[in-house]
């Protein structure tokens, strides 16, 4: 098939209303994608200890109940939230008899994304690449069937090693193109460890490598970027305005919500995609009114930092 025709078909399959919302809308992306080894920790922070479940199925049922409570809360409002990132197990479950992605969009007007990576490889050359993603095509096909808009995948940079950072960016964009060819918008996430001794230098190398990859893309290709809040304010302005980039979002990366919000607000055009900071202060034992009040305050704080 002619390459230009293929690109036309891909863009025709992208939900234009969702694309416009992600590109132009005010708000942030809620990261509800804790998976595998991070799920017990997320449940524990929510007040559900490991003795509350005896196997993975029970664990994932409990975490889906937690995510359902967040999503169905009146505080989880599209006035403030543009999108939500889901774990595969959450995508394959339902809320009120609708697939989670359909519920998000049809009931909440919130754009659904899917985490597709399978975790991190061991540190090599100062970075952690993504582990191989077996059956990625099958997962992407299922995401398309479930009406997911885009995906996200995480790597981590520990040191300012040019070879390692180049490898991370090349891997991210290689897989990102595979995702785009399925009609999904990839969120490319090369996180820089906020505790790295040479974080600023890592960010300089990272930006150069991302720019190289963006310049190599066909003009019709669209991606999103999820990056650590930079050491130098507005350091990613060039990426935010690149025509290939739908949006640049920031991860909280271990900062408290208050600290992350302060740093985020100093970067024009950068919006939040927080996970742990979003669920801070929520508990299974809270009444619905208390739960909604805490979540609502958190969401408004993150929103304010994202539009400053």
C-alpha positions as a Markdown table, in Angstrom:
| # | Residue | x | y | z |
|---|---|---|---|---|
| 1 | Unk | 0.0 | 0.0 | 0.0 |
| 2 | Unk | 1.2 | 3.5 | -0.8 |
| 3 | Unk | 2.8 | 5.1 | 2.3 |
| 4 | Unk | 0.8 | 8.3 | 2.0 |
| 5 | Unk | -2.4 | 6.4 | 1.7 |
| 6 | Unk | -1.5 | 4.4 | 4.8 |
| 7 | Unk | -0.9 | 7.6 | 6.8 |
| 8 | Unk | -4.3 | 8.9 | 5.6 |
| 9 | Unk | -6.0 | 5.7 | 6.8 |
| 10 | Unk | -4.2 | 5.9 | 10.2 |
| 11 | Unk | -5.3 | 9.6 | 10.8 |
| 12 | Unk | -8.8 | 8.8 | 9.6 |
| 13 | Unk | -9.0 | 6.2 | 12.4 |
| 14 | Unk | -7.9 | 8.6 | 15.1 |
| 15 | Unk | -10.9 | 10.2 | 16.9 |
| 16 | Unk | -10.7 | 13.8 | 15.9 |
| 17 | Unk | -12.8 | 15.1 | 18.7 |
| 18 | Unk | -10.5 | 13.4 | 21.2 |
| 19 | Unk | -7.4 | 14.6 | 19.3 |
| 20 | Unk | -8.6 | 18.2 | 19.5 |
| 21 | Unk | -9.5 | 17.9 | 23.1 |
| 22 | Unk | -6.0 | 16.6 | 23.9 |
| 23 | Unk | -4.3 | 19.2 | 21.8 |
| 24 | Unk | -6.2 | 22.3 | 22.7 |
| 25 | Unk | -8.1 | 21.5 | 25.9 |
| 26 | Unk | -7.4 | 22.9 | 29.4 |
| 27 | Unk | -6.7 | 20.3 | 32.1 |
| 28 | Unk | -4.5 | 17.4 | 32.9 |
| 29 | Unk | -4.2 | 13.6 | 32.4 |
| 30 | Unk | -5.0 | 11.4 | 35.4 |
| 31 | Unk | -2.6 | 8.4 | 35.6 |
| 32 | Unk | -4.6 | 5.4 | 36.9 |
| 33 | Unk | -2.2 | 2.8 | 35.5 |
| 34 | Unk | -0.4 | 1.2 | 38.4 |
| 35 | Unk | 0.3 | -2.4 | 37.5 |
| 36 | Unk | 2.1 | -5.6 | 38.5 |
| 37 | Unk | 4.5 | -4.9 | 41.3 |
| 38 | Unk | 3.1 | -1.4 | 41.9 |
| 39 | Unk | -0.5 | -2.4 | 42.6 |
| 40 | Unk | 0.1 | -3.7 | 46.2 |
| 41 | Unk | 1.7 | -0.4 | 47.0 |
| 42 | Unk | -1.1 | 1.6 | 45.5 |
| 43 | Unk | -3.7 | -0.4 | 47.4 |
| 44 | Unk | -1.7 | -0.1 | 50.6 |
| 45 | Unk | -1.6 | 3.7 | 50.3 |
| 46 | Unk | -5.4 | 3.5 | 49.8 |
| 47 | Unk | -5.7 | 1.6 | 53.0 |
| 48 | Unk | -6.1 | -1.9 | 51.6 |
| 49 | Unk | -3.4 | -4.2 | 52.9 |
| 50 | Unk | -2.0 | -7.4 | 51.3 |
| 51 | Unk | -3.9 | -9.6 | 53.8 |
| 52 | Unk | -7.1 | -8.4 | 52.2 |
| 53 | Unk | -6.6 | -10.5 | 49.1 |
| 54 | Unk | -5.1 | -13.9 | 48.4 |
| 55 | Unk | -4.3 | -13.9 | 44.7 |
| 56 | Unk | -3.8 | -11.6 | 41.7 |
| 57 | Unk | -7.4 | -11.8 | 40.6 |
| 58 | Unk | -8.7 | -10.6 | 44.0 |
| 59 | Unk | -6.0 | -7.9 | 44.0 |
| 60 | Unk | -7.0 | -6.6 | 40.6 |
| 61 | Unk | -10.6 | -6.6 | 41.5 |
| 62 | Unk | -9.9 | -4.5 | 44.5 |
| 63 | Unk | -7.8 | -2.0 | 42.5 |
| 64 | Unk | -10.5 | -1.8 | 39.9 |
| 65 | Unk | -13.0 | -0.9 | 42.7 |
| 66 | Unk | -10.6 | 1.8 | 43.8 |
| 67 | Unk | -10.2 | 3.2 | 40.2 |
| 68 | Unk | -14.0 | 2.9 | 39.6 |
| 69 | Unk | -14.6 | 5.0 | 42.7 |
| 70 | Unk | -12.2 | 7.6 | 41.5 |
| 71 | Unk | -13.7 | 7.7 | 37.9 |
| 72 | Unk | -17.3 | 7.7 | 39.0 |
| 73 | Unk | -16.7 | 10.5 | 41.6 |
| 74 | Unk | -18.3 | 13.8 | 40.7 |
| 75 | Unk | -14.9 | 15.3 | 41.4 |
| 76 | Unk | -13.5 | 13.4 | 38.4 |
| 77 | Unk | -14.7 | 16.2 | 36.2 |
| 78 | Unk | -13.9 | 16.8 | 32.5 |
| 79 | Unk | -13.8 | 20.5 | 33.3 |
| 80 | Unk | -10.4 | 19.7 | 34.9 |
| 81 | Unk | -9.4 | 16.3 | 33.5 |
| 82 | Unk | -8.6 | 15.8 | 29.8 |
| 83 | Unk | -7.6 | 12.1 | 29.8 |
| 84 | Unk | -7.0 | 9.1 | 32.0 |
| 85 | Unk | -4.3 | 6.4 | 31.6 |
| 86 | Unk | -5.5 | 2.8 | 32.3 |
| 87 | Unk | -3.7 | -0.4 | 33.0 |
| 88 | Unk | -4.5 | -3.3 | 30.7 |
| 89 | Unk | -6.5 | -5.1 | 33.3 |
| 90 | Unk | -8.6 | -2.0 | 33.9 |
| 91 | Unk | -9.2 | -1.6 | 30.1 |
| 92 | Unk | -10.6 | -5.2 | 30.1 |
| 93 | Unk | -13.0 | -4.6 | 32.9 |
| 94 | Unk | -16.3 | -2.7 | 33.0 |
| 95 | Unk | -17.9 | 0.2 | 34.9 |
| 96 | Unk | -21.7 | 0.0 | 35.0 |
| 97 | Unk | -21.7 | -2.6 | 32.2 |
| 98 | Unk | -19.5 | -0.5 | 29.9 |
| 99 | Unk | -15.9 | -1.1 | 29.0 |
| 100 | Unk | -13.9 | 1.3 | 31.1 |
| 101 | Unk | -12.7 | 3.3 | 28.1 |
| 102 | Unk | -16.2 | 3.7 | 26.8 |
| 103 | Unk | -17.4 | 4.8 | 30.2 |
| 104 | Unk | -14.6 | 7.4 | 30.4 |
| 105 | Unk | -15.5 | 9.0 | 27.1 |
| 106 | Unk | -19.2 | 8.5 | 26.8 |
| 107 | Unk | -20.1 | 9.3 | 30.4 |
| 108 | Unk | -17.3 | 11.6 | 31.4 |
| 109 | Unk | -15.9 | 13.1 | 28.2 |
| 110 | Unk | -12.4 | 12.0 | 29.3 |
| 111 | Unk | -10.0 | 10.6 | 26.7 |
| 112 | Unk | -8.9 | 7.0 | 27.5 |
| 113 | Unk | -5.2 | 5.9 | 27.2 |
| 114 | Unk | -3.6 | 2.5 | 27.8 |
| 115 | Unk | -0.3 | 1.7 | 29.5 |
| 116 | Unk | 1.4 | -0.9 | 27.2 |
| 117 | Unk | 4.9 | -1.4 | 28.6 |
| 118 | Unk | 5.8 | -4.5 | 30.6 |
| 119 | Unk | 8.2 | -2.9 | 33.0 |
| 120 | Unk | 11.8 | -1.9 | 33.0 |
| 121 | Unk | 15.0 | -3.8 | 32.1 |
| 122 | Unk | 18.0 | -3.7 | 34.4 |
| 123 | Unk | 20.2 | -0.6 | 34.4 |
| 124 | Unk | 22.7 | -0.5 | 31.6 |
| 125 | Unk | 24.6 | 2.5 | 30.3 |
| 126 | Unk | 22.9 | 4.6 | 33.0 |
| 127 | Unk | 19.4 | 3.9 | 31.8 |
| 128 | Unk | 16.5 | 1.4 | 32.1 |
| 129 | Unk | 15.1 | 0.5 | 28.7 |
| 130 | Unk | 11.6 | -1.0 | 28.4 |
| 131 | Unk | 11.5 | -4.8 | 28.6 |
| 132 | Unk | 10.3 | -6.5 | 25.4 |
| 133 | Unk | 6.5 | -6.2 | 24.9 |
| 134 | Unk | 5.3 | -9.6 | 23.8 |
| 135 | Unk | 2.1 | -9.7 | 21.8 |
| 136 | Unk | 2.0 | -6.0 | 21.4 |
| 137 | Unk | 0.1 | -6.1 | 18.2 |
| 138 | Unk | -2.7 | -8.2 | 19.8 |
| 139 | Unk | -2.8 | -5.7 | 22.7 |
| 140 | Unk | -3.0 | -2.7 | 20.4 |
| 141 | Unk | -5.8 | -4.4 | 18.4 |
| 142 | Unk | -7.8 | -5.0 | 21.6 |
| 143 | Unk | -7.2 | -1.3 | 22.6 |
| 144 | Unk | -8.6 | -0.2 | 19.2 |
| 145 | Unk | -11.6 | -2.5 | 19.8 |
| 146 | Unk | -12.1 | -1.0 | 23.3 |
| 147 | Unk | -12.1 | 2.5 | 21.8 |
| 148 | Unk | -8.9 | 3.6 | 23.4 |
| 149 | Unk | -7.4 | 6.8 | 22.0 |
| 150 | Unk | -3.7 | 6.4 | 22.8 |
| 151 | Unk | -1.0 | 4.5 | 24.8 |
| 152 | Unk | 1.9 | 5.3 | 27.1 |
| 153 | Unk | 5.1 | 3.5 | 27.9 |
| 154 | Unk | 7.9 | 4.3 | 30.4 |
| 155 | Unk | 11.7 | 4.1 | 30.4 |
| 156 | Unk | 14.0 | 5.6 | 33.0 |
| 157 | Unk | 17.2 | 7.7 | 32.7 |
| 158 | Unk | 19.5 | 7.4 | 35.8 |
| 159 | Unk | 22.6 | 9.0 | 34.5 |
| 160 | Unk | 23.6 | 11.5 | 31.8 |
| 161 | Unk | 25.0 | 8.8 | 29.5 |
| 162 | Unk | 24.6 | 9.9 | 25.9 |
| 163 | Unk | 24.6 | 6.3 | 24.5 |
| 164 | Unk | 22.0 | 5.1 | 27.0 |
| 165 | Unk | 19.8 | 8.1 | 26.5 |
| 166 | Unk | 20.0 | 7.7 | 22.7 |
| 167 | Unk | 19.0 | 4.0 | 23.1 |
| 168 | Unk | 16.0 | 4.9 | 25.2 |
| 169 | Unk | 14.7 | 7.5 | 22.8 |
| 170 | Unk | 15.2 | 5.3 | 19.8 |
| 171 | Unk | 13.4 | 2.5 | 21.4 |
| 172 | Unk | 10.6 | 4.7 | 22.5 |
| 173 | Unk | 10.1 | 6.2 | 19.0 |
| 174 | Unk | 10.4 | 2.8 | 17.3 |
| 175 | Unk | 7.6 | 1.3 | 19.4 |
| 176 | Unk | 5.7 | 4.6 | 19.2 |
| 177 | Unk | 5.6 | 4.3 | 15.4 |
| 178 | Unk | 4.3 | 0.8 | 15.7 |
| 179 | Unk | 1.5 | 2.1 | 17.9 |
| 180 | Unk | 0.7 | 5.0 | 15.6 |
| 181 | Unk | 0.3 | 2.7 | 12.7 |
| 182 | Unk | -2.5 | 1.0 | 14.6 |
| 183 | Unk | -4.4 | 4.4 | 14.7 |
| 184 | Unk | -3.4 | 5.2 | 18.3 |
| 185 | Unk | -1.5 | 8.2 | 19.6 |
| 186 | Unk | 1.6 | 7.1 | 21.6 |
| 187 | Unk | 2.7 | 8.8 | 24.8 |
| 188 | Unk | 6.5 | 8.5 | 24.8 |
| 189 | Unk | 7.8 | 8.6 | 28.3 |
| 190 | Unk | 11.6 | 8.7 | 28.9 |
| 191 | Unk | 11.5 | 9.6 | 32.6 |
| 192 | Unk | 14.6 | 11.3 | 34.1 |
| 193 | Unk | 15.1 | 10.2 | 37.7 |
| 194 | Unk | 14.5 | 13.3 | 39.8 |
| 195 | Unk | 17.2 | 12.1 | 42.3 |
| 196 | Unk | 19.8 | 11.8 | 39.6 |
| 197 | Unk | 23.0 | 13.7 | 40.4 |
| 198 | Unk | 23.2 | 15.0 | 36.8 |
| 199 | Unk | 19.5 | 15.4 | 36.1 |
| 200 | Unk | 19.9 | 18.7 | 34.2 |
| 201 | Unk | 22.6 | 17.3 | 31.9 |
| 202 | Unk | 20.4 | 14.2 | 31.3 |
| 203 | Unk | 17.6 | 16.5 | 30.2 |
| 204 | Unk | 19.8 | 18.4 | 27.8 |
| 205 | Unk | 20.9 | 15.2 | 26.1 |
| 206 | Unk | 17.3 | 13.9 | 26.2 |
| 207 | Unk | 15.9 | 16.9 | 24.5 |
| 208 | Unk | 18.5 | 16.8 | 21.7 |
| 209 | Unk | 17.7 | 13.1 | 21.0 |
| 210 | Unk | 13.9 | 13.7 | 21.0 |
| 211 | Unk | 14.3 | 16.6 | 18.6 |
| 212 | Unk | 16.3 | 14.3 | 16.3 |
| 213 | Unk | 13.6 | 11.7 | 16.3 |
| 214 | Unk | 10.8 | 14.3 | 15.8 |
| 215 | Unk | 12.6 | 15.7 | 12.8 |
| 216 | Unk | 12.8 | 12.2 | 11.3 |
| 217 | Unk | 9.1 | 11.6 | 11.4 |
| 218 | Unk | 6.7 | 11.8 | 8.5 |
| 219 | Unk | 4.8 | 15.1 | 8.6 |
| 220 | Unk | 1.5 | 13.3 | 9.4 |
| 221 | Unk | 2.8 | 11.4 | 12.5 |
| 222 | Unk | 1.6 | 12.6 | 15.9 |
| 223 | Unk | 2.9 | 11.7 | 19.3 |
| 224 | Unk | 2.7 | 12.9 | 22.9 |
| 225 | Unk | 5.6 | 13.2 | 25.3 |
| 226 | Unk | 5.5 | 12.5 | 29.1 |
| 227 | Unk | 8.6 | 13.9 | 30.8 |
| 228 | Unk | 9.9 | 14.7 | 34.2 |
| 229 | Unk | 9.5 | 18.3 | 35.3 |
| 230 | Unk | 12.7 | 19.9 | 34.0 |
| 231 | Unk | 15.4 | 21.5 | 36.2 |
| 232 | Unk | 15.4 | 24.6 | 34.1 |
| 233 | Unk | 11.9 | 26.2 | 33.7 |
| 234 | Unk | 10.4 | 26.1 | 30.2 |
| 235 | Unk | 13.2 | 23.9 | 29.0 |
| 236 | Unk | 10.8 | 21.9 | 26.9 |
| 237 | Unk | 9.1 | 24.8 | 25.1 |
| 238 | Unk | 10.5 | 23.8 | 21.8 |
| 239 | Unk | 9.0 | 20.3 | 22.2 |
| 240 | Unk | 5.6 | 21.7 | 23.2 |
| 241 | Unk | 5.4 | 23.7 | 20.0 |
| 242 | Unk | 6.7 | 21.0 | 17.6 |
| 243 | Unk | 4.0 | 20.2 | 15.0 |
| 244 | Unk | 4.3 | 16.4 | 15.6 |
| 245 | Unk | 3.6 | 16.8 | 19.3 |
| 246 | Unk | -0.1 | 16.7 | 20.4 |
| 247 | Unk | 0.8 | 17.6 | 24.0 |
| 248 | Unk | 3.7 | 17.4 | 26.5 |
| 249 | Unk | 2.7 | 16.2 | 29.9 |
| 250 | Unk | 4.7 | 15.9 | 33.2 |
| 251 | Unk | 5.0 | 13.1 | 35.6 |
| 252 | Unk | 5.3 | 13.8 | 39.4 |
| 253 | Unk | 8.3 | 11.4 | 39.6 |
| 254 | Unk | 8.4 | 11.1 | 43.4 |
| 255 | Unk | 7.7 | 14.7 | 44.3 |
| 256 | Unk | 4.9 | 15.4 | 46.7 |
| 257 | Unk | 1.8 | 16.8 | 45.1 |
| 258 | Unk | 2.5 | 20.3 | 46.6 |
| 259 | Unk | 6.1 | 20.3 | 45.3 |
| 260 | Unk | 5.1 | 18.9 | 41.9 |
| 261 | Unk | 2.4 | 21.5 | 41.5 |
| 262 | Unk | 4.8 | 24.3 | 42.3 |
| 263 | Unk | 7.4 | 23.1 | 39.8 |
| 264 | Unk | 4.8 | 22.4 | 37.2 |
| 265 | Unk | 3.3 | 25.9 | 37.4 |
| 266 | Unk | 6.6 | 27.4 | 36.5 |
| 267 | Unk | 6.6 | 25.7 | 33.0 |
| 268 | Unk | 4.2 | 27.3 | 30.5 |
| 269 | Unk | 2.3 | 24.8 | 28.4 |
| 270 | Unk | 3.3 | 21.8 | 30.4 |
| 271 | Unk | 0.4 | 19.9 | 32.0 |
| 272 | Unk | 0.3 | 17.2 | 34.6 |
| 273 | Unk | 0.0 | 13.5 | 34.3 |
| 274 | Unk | 0.2 | 12.5 | 37.9 |
| 275 | Unk | -0.4 | 9.1 | 39.5 |
| 276 | Unk | 0.7 | 8.9 | 43.1 |
| 277 | Unk | 0.2 | 12.6 | 43.6 |
| 278 | Unk | -3.4 | 12.3 | 42.3 |
| 279 | Unk | -4.4 | 9.6 | 44.8 |
| 280 | Unk | -2.6 | 11.2 | 47.8 |
| 281 | Unk | -4.9 | 11.4 | 50.8 |
| 282 | Unk | -7.6 | 9.0 | 49.4 |
| 283 | Unk | -8.6 | 6.0 | 51.6 |
| 284 | Unk | -10.9 | 3.1 | 51.3 |
| 285 | Unk | -12.4 | 3.9 | 54.7 |
| 286 | Unk | -13.5 | 7.4 | 53.8 |
| 287 | Unk | -17.1 | 8.2 | 53.4 |
| 288 | Unk | -18.1 | 9.2 | 49.8 |
| 289 | Unk | -18.4 | 12.8 | 50.8 |
| 290 | Unk | -15.0 | 12.9 | 52.4 |
| 291 | Unk | -13.5 | 10.9 | 49.5 |
| 292 | Unk | -15.0 | 13.3 | 46.9 |
| 293 | Unk | -13.9 | 16.3 | 48.9 |
| 294 | Unk | -10.3 | 15.2 | 49.1 |
| 295 | Unk | -10.2 | 14.1 | 45.4 |
| 296 | Unk | -11.9 | 17.3 | 44.3 |
| 297 | Unk | -9.3 | 19.5 | 46.1 |
| 298 | Unk | -6.5 | 17.5 | 44.7 |
| 299 | Unk | -7.8 | 17.7 | 41.1 |
| 300 | Unk | -8.4 | 21.5 | 41.3 |
| 301 | Unk | -4.8 | 22.0 | 42.7 |
| 302 | Unk | -3.3 | 19.9 | 39.8 |
| 303 | Unk | -5.5 | 21.7 | 37.3 |
| 304 | Unk | -4.5 | 25.1 | 38.5 |
| 305 | Unk | -0.8 | 24.2 | 38.2 |
| 306 | Unk | -1.5 | 22.8 | 34.7 |
| 307 | Unk | -3.0 | 25.9 | 33.3 |
| 308 | Unk | -0.7 | 28.5 | 34.9 |
